[in-house]
């Protein structure tokens, strides 16, 4: 079977880490056709659309996608950078990766944080946490108001805790947690734990304050946990979890939570094992998936080929696993482990001077030997 894989380099260093990933993929010799697509700031400025329709159609014809990074800027700055002929036409910038998650219902954002032996940036050497972040709901649902329409004000004005806000200049974002959304991300976390013989799943929310939204999430988790009696389930408040993640990161196997909380916790977990240069993510749905490094486009480093591509190469490893290429995924993981353990090739963040492509070539070399 020949896989059809969309490749979306994006902006800034996204292009460089994708170039590095392709060096590794060429060594892996996956039976695949790689189809490049347009995404990012350049297309916002020139076309008023950071995710052109042609790219969406391309994705629909592929098995999954490998994504680099994008530049995002605040609303006012985005408007100023539009081509002159597009200004004043009511165009609004949105994050194309967030739109992809919504459009393809990529509800599971899976972010592994693993301490590779020999990595000088490890906080501790025995960390191996996977964060399951709900990817389409919560505070990233995109249901926001500014200014607040009169009809929304009319509905809310009689709520006892809203009365003090009536008539104020304000913005509102809705935190939406559905039973369906909670069920599928929590089940995905437990299934992952079972498949990998892991001991615990932690549900990190804030039900003591967010009584309805976090309350529903935790309630659903308790129901689903009954189907996985061999796995411990721990319930924590998100603020305490951040503290305990720094204190005892080695205790946690899987953490599952809602969108914003998962965004924060996964970045924290990534820093414990070397920072964003090691942080990969899979945006996974029932019918499609997009794999990416967690870092952004890092404009100040663009063109220098200095950023660590391991995050993107780990995203390749996740992609191989998703495609069912388990042996190739395991072999790539061993290759990464070997390069980090040897310490001969290190990018700037690891205290070395190897380039983005140097690191990729070394991992490809170790893959051939693994």
C-alpha positions, 0 to 999 in steps of 0.5 A, spaced: 500 500 500 502 506 498 500 512 503 498 519 501 501 524 506 500 531 506 506 535 507 505 542 510 511 546 511 508 553 513 512 558 516 519 560 519 523 554 521 517 550 520 520 549 513 526 547 516 524 542 520 520 539 515 526 539 510 529 535 516 524 530 517 524 528 510 531 526 510 529 521 515 523 519 511 527 518 505 532 513 509 526 510 512 523 509 505 516 508 507 512 506 501 509 513 500 507 519 496 508 526 499 504 531 497 506 539 499 500 544 501 500 551 502 498 553 509 500 559 514 502 567 514 504 568 507 497 565 504 494 570 509 497 576 507 497 574 499 490 571 499 486 573 505 486 565 507 492 562 511 488 555 510 487 555 502 481 551 500 486 547 495 490 545 501 483 543 504 482 539 498 489 536 498 488 533 505 481 530 503 485 526 498 491 523 503 491 519 509 494 524 514 498 530 514 505 532 517 505 539 519 511 544 520 509 551 524 505 557 523 506 564 525 500 567 528 499 575 530 494 579 534 487 581 530 490 588 529 497 586 526 494 581 522 489 586 518 495 591 517 499 585 514 494 584 509 495 585 501 493 593 500 487 590 495 485 585 501 484 590 506 477 593 508 474 587 506 472 584 512 477 578 512 479 575 519 485 571 521 484 565 524 489 559 526 489 554 520 491 549 525 485 550 530 481 550 524 484 543 521 482 540 528 475 543 528 474 541 520 477 534 521 474 533 528 481 531 530 479 531 537 485 528 541 491 532 541 496 527 544 503 529 546 508 525 549 513 527 554 519 523 554 526 524 558 531 521 553 537 518 557 543 523 556 539 529 554 542 534 558 536 538 559 532 533 562 529 535 569 529 528 571 531 522 567 525 517 568 519 521 566 515 518 560 508 522 560 503 522 555 498 528 555 491 527 552 488 534 551 481 535 548 482 538 541 475 541 539 472 544 545 473 547 551 475 555 551 478 553 544 471 552 541 471 559 538 465 561 541 466 568 543 463 575 543 466 582 542 462 586 543 457 582 546 450 582 542 444 584 545 441 578 545 446 574 549 446 580 554 438 579 555 439 571 556 445 572 561 442 578 565 438 575 570 444 570 572 446 572 579 453 572 578 452 576 571 449 582 574 455 586 575 457 585 568 451 588 565 452 594 561 460 593 561 465 593 555 467 586 555 468 580 551 466 573 553 468 566 551 464 560 552 467 554 555 463 548 552 464 541 554 460 536 551 459 529 554 461 526 547 467 530 547 469 528 554 467 521 553 472 520 547 478 523 549 477 520 556 476 513 552 482 514 548 487 516 554 484 509 557 485 505 551 492 508 550 494 506 557 491 499 556 495 498 550 501 500 553 501 497 559 501 503 563 499 503 570 495 510 571 491 515 568 490 522 571 484 526 570 486 534 571 480 539 571 477 544 576 471 541 578 471 545 585 470 552 581 468 550 574 462 545 577 458 544 571 464 544 565 469 540 569 464 537 573 461 533 567 468 531 565 470 528 571 463 525 572 464 522 565 471 519 567 469 516 573 464 512 568 469 510 563 474 508 569 469 502 571 471 499 564 478 499 565 479 496 572 486 494 572 488 502 571 488 507 577 485 513 576 487 519 579 483 526 580 487 532 581 485 540 580 489 543 575 493 548 579 495 542 584 497 538 578 502 543 575 505 543 582 505 536 582 508 535 575 514 539 577 515 535 584 514 528 582 513 528 574 515 520 574 509 518 577 504 520 572 503 515 565 497 519 562 494 525 563 487 527 560 484 534 560 480 539 557 483 543 551 486 549 555 488 545 561 492 540 556 495 546 552 498 548 559 500 542 562 503 539 555 508 545 555 510 544 562 511 536 561 515 538 555 520 543 558 521 537 564 524 533 558 528 538 554 523 543 552 519 544 545 525 542 541 523 535 543 515 536 544 511 533 538 504 532 538 498 528 534 492 531 532 488 525 531 480 523 529 477 517 527 478 518 520 484 523 519 490 525 523 495 531 523 502 530 526 506 536 528 512 539 533 509 543 538 513 549 537 512 555 533 515 558 527 520 562 531 521 568 526 528 570 529 531 563 527 528 562 520 533 561 515 539 559 520 537 552 520 539 552 528 533 549 531 532 542 534 528 538 529 527 532 534 520 534 535 518 534 528 522 527 527 518 524 534 512 527 530 514 522 524 515 517 529 507 518 531 505 518 524 508 511 523 505 508 529 498 511 526 499 508 520 500 501 523 508 501 521 509 499 528 516 496 527 519 502 523 516 507 529 520 503 534 526 503 530 526 510 529 525 511 536 531 507 538 535 511 533 533 518 536 535 514 543 542 513 540 543 520 538 541 523 544 545 518 548 551 518 544 551 526 545 556 527 539 551 531 535 547 536 539 543 542 537 544 549 540 538 548 545 542 542 547 549 546 548 552 544 541 552 547 535 550 542 530 545 544 525 537 542 524 540 538 518 546 535 521 541 532 527 536 529 522 542 526 518 545 523 524 538 520 526 537 517 519 544 514 520 542 511 526 536 508 523 540 505 518 544 501 523 538 500 528 
